[in-house]
Amino acid sequence: MSDHAKFDEAMVNIYLRAKKEVGYNATIFFKMVNDRGGLETAKFLINASKPSDGYTALWERDRLDLTVEALVVEDQRWHDLFDKSEIDRAKGRLTQYHYKTNN
């Protein structure tokens, strides 16, 4: 399985975990992943000028660990799929919301 396919799987997994663990049904996120693929969706969300509604909803539930930003920053397997600026942007957003990253 390619890194892109594994990343797509990881993106679906955070959707499923959010639904199961905190009752957050991120339907727009899930549709984006299905329509665009996980990597394009992640890049779109990370590069957006402000956090998504889903990011905010997960922040309100104290579960930023289930965000795209945390997935990208905390798992070094995905770092080669992103520019350093994208990883820095994701890390900055998490820091701005007082999330302590492992990296």
Legacy VTK file of the C-alpha trace (Angstrom):
# vtk DataFile Version 3.0
C-alpha trace
ASCII
DATASET POLYDATA
POINTS 103 float
0.000 0.000 0.000
1.374 3.425 -0.966
1.951 6.217 1.548
-0.907 8.145 -0.062
-3.286 5.213 0.425
-2.120 4.764 4.017
-2.667 8.456 4.654
-6.183 8.262 3.158
-6.866 5.388 5.561
-5.530 7.432 8.504
-7.804 10.340 7.542
-10.866 8.068 7.498
-9.734 6.654 10.837
-9.722 10.071 12.566
-13.238 10.657 11.198
-14.398 7.310 12.631
-12.679 7.936 15.968
-14.262 11.393 16.303
-17.671 9.882 15.639
-17.177 6.999 18.069
-15.184 8.666 20.846
-16.805 12.109 21.078
-20.001 11.802 19.044
-18.810 14.246 16.392
-20.073 13.309 12.930
-17.827 15.222 10.534
-19.905 14.667 7.400
-18.342 17.517 5.400
-14.836 16.262 6.237
-15.779 12.704 5.254
-17.237 13.905 1.952
-14.077 15.918 1.229
-11.876 12.878 1.869
-14.056 10.757 -0.415
-14.192 13.388 -3.154
-10.634 14.768 -3.023
-8.644 12.097 -1.223
-7.006 12.405 2.158
-3.866 14.233 1.095
-5.588 16.978 -0.896
-8.139 17.410 1.902
-5.404 17.704 4.528
-3.469 20.264 2.475
-6.633 22.292 1.885
-7.531 22.343 5.587
-4.003 23.060 6.803
-3.504 25.890 4.305
-6.876 27.515 4.990
-6.638 30.978 6.538
-8.663 29.899 9.565
-9.431 26.602 11.299
-12.322 24.569 9.925
-15.618 24.191 11.758
-14.584 20.620 12.471
-11.332 21.768 14.070
-13.329 24.127 16.274
-15.823 21.396 17.173
-12.995 19.072 18.208
-11.313 21.878 20.175
-14.597 22.448 22.043
-14.563 18.734 22.932
-10.899 18.920 24.028
-9.922 16.464 21.274
-7.505 18.292 18.996
-5.671 14.954 18.823
-8.343 13.955 16.280
-7.616 16.854 13.914
-5.842 16.710 10.580
-3.214 19.049 12.024
-2.371 16.656 14.865
-2.340 13.668 12.502
0.189 15.388 10.246
2.390 16.896 12.961
2.541 13.963 15.348
3.095 11.082 12.933
6.398 11.447 11.130
5.344 8.846 8.538
3.374 11.627 6.857
6.010 14.368 6.914
7.331 13.489 3.434
3.855 14.128 2.007
3.873 17.768 3.148
6.058 20.828 2.692
7.876 22.020 5.792
5.719 25.162 5.693
2.557 23.040 5.884
3.850 21.081 8.856
4.877 24.340 10.545
1.458 25.861 9.810
-0.317 22.817 11.303
1.949 22.909 14.358
1.358 26.648 14.748
-2.418 26.202 14.682
-2.221 23.494 17.334
0.057 25.656 19.491
-2.293 28.617 19.092
-5.041 26.451 20.606
-2.753 25.295 23.447
-2.346 21.731 22.201
0.936 20.143 23.212
2.371 18.186 20.297
4.729 15.246 20.598
6.995 16.765 17.907
LINES 1 104
103 0 1 2 3 4 5 6 7 8 9 10 11 12 13 14 15 16 17 18 19 20 21 22 23 24 25 26 27 28 29 30 31 32 33 34 35 36 37 38 39 40 41 42 43 44 45 46 47 48 49 50 51 52 53 54 55 56 57 58 59 60 61 62 63 64 65 66 67 68 69 70 71 72 73 74 75 76 77 78 79 80 81 82 83 84 85 86 87 88 89 90 91 92 93 94 95 96 97 98 99 100 101 102
